[in-house]
Amino acid sequence: MQVNINGIETRYVLSNEGGGPWLTFIHQLGGDLSVWDQLAGYFRDDYTVLRYDLRGHGETAVSSEPFTIADLSRDLAALLDALDAPRTHLVGMSMGGMVAQQFALDYPSRVDTLTIADSTGGTPPEGRALFDQRAAAARQDGMAPLVSATLSRWLTPGFQAAHPEAVEQISEVLSHTLPEGYAKACEALRDFDVRSKLGAIRCPTLTVAGRHDTGTPPAATQAVADAIEGAQFELLDAAHLAPVEQAHRFAALLETFLERPV
């Protein structure tokens, strides 16, 4: 399905077999909504599951102007408005986790629970140049040269060897991400920092990190949990895409978290 959100043609998929509470998944940099296929299938009988492509990713158009994570938060609010969803449980991975944090700060009354995987509350000064380098590389040479190094950060060698079909799908999506969409998203990540504001988040929060994540070390995700009162932190045997590598364990954690009394 396509809908125009803040002037951007945006792709989304809605699975509401169960007609239950809204549950929204937000993907990583260089990904698209397909990264959540398995988890969406797991939860769709009990929740109204929403997945969508962020600006410049998948089948969502690239904006002509630069954008920030706050802009992506506003995109999500407009998408929920268009779908008549007053509030949602929110799950974000990597860049999606940053959008989720921003959304919880911007629209606290619209978030039932917050789940953040393999993400950070802000890009440290030493990480900013790396995003500039990736943006420049994508614009100059396209996505192909970035794929191998990115997959090595995202998934452990063991998972890659055991699940070549999953790796192929993730690689295909990354390869076909529009270079300008990827570059603009890198610049949004470069400038993201809500670490001083996280204490204002009051909704139940679960954070999950991959033990072998070198791009976003587990300590960065744990710092998000430490900043939010009552937040839960879990460590999985995975690299950066922990909800993909440890899909069953992540689903069990999320199911338990969503069902606990508030």
Steps between C-alpha positions, in 0.01 A plus 500: 500500500613856427395824669633855469655601833636853536541515123681165482347194331532244778462122487344316791362153574221445750424155644197508725364148502466521877360851510688558824706796625732672252859376483735696273843382381768741367797366299872578490713723275524333161207272575129493431184359652583145382754461782199456730326230293553222752407704806197651330377151427547405863300791643230564240244269662494706818596849381438742217853488360631798303827503305615775267799621299677810631579788263735398221477131590317211338213637295470831687617800301806708583425850621661777299616678816720374784310357794552427868391220731238745629363519144477121494313515830252739343466265202397221735247722674348596164490134390319400818258788446433384144423151629284624791736352757489715815783314676733203453754268652825601331799283401805651331832344398820702447390817317144388567582502870609862473174590328314314774680692776430831326134408451461405868636842594294690242170312541503336846123451510514291181748237624371202700842336535843562351740229382843607376743252343867558418473876522640799682371824645744709299794488264822581689736760351742231384221328306385801301779484242417136430147590391638778280736246339218253434279772353780616270581143394137425412468817294828444319506125439147373572405234752688198366838575664330544839320167509772256612628707793146583609391135507808409703390751765135403486518120522741254661695260273313207654160643412612589151619144441185341645241729339619601151144571384446758774838658426418516130173685565663753733788548256259551211307769687821679599637482145183654356467780757514830314846652561355845566246358745776315683724807501233733636417244771870480594501877547188479716668235718816709520307784663275293727536543877220471758713363782429795728124460445451127550406541865174656384381170349246345734354209301609140568825447310693194386848530351682215325860480380714249313800377694716508184381837369808704410315786329278581797669343802261349757605764752343769278165321505527432871561872556158567347344258750692658786365844408134391496343421836405135531632402156602139441826402324560164332812368327470247216763285330501698175662786313325823397173354370418311819124472426593322175775271630310409815147535365343238727668631813417859408137407430474328839649801678269738316192286559566481873572873514183597312281282719630613837272722709578869484 
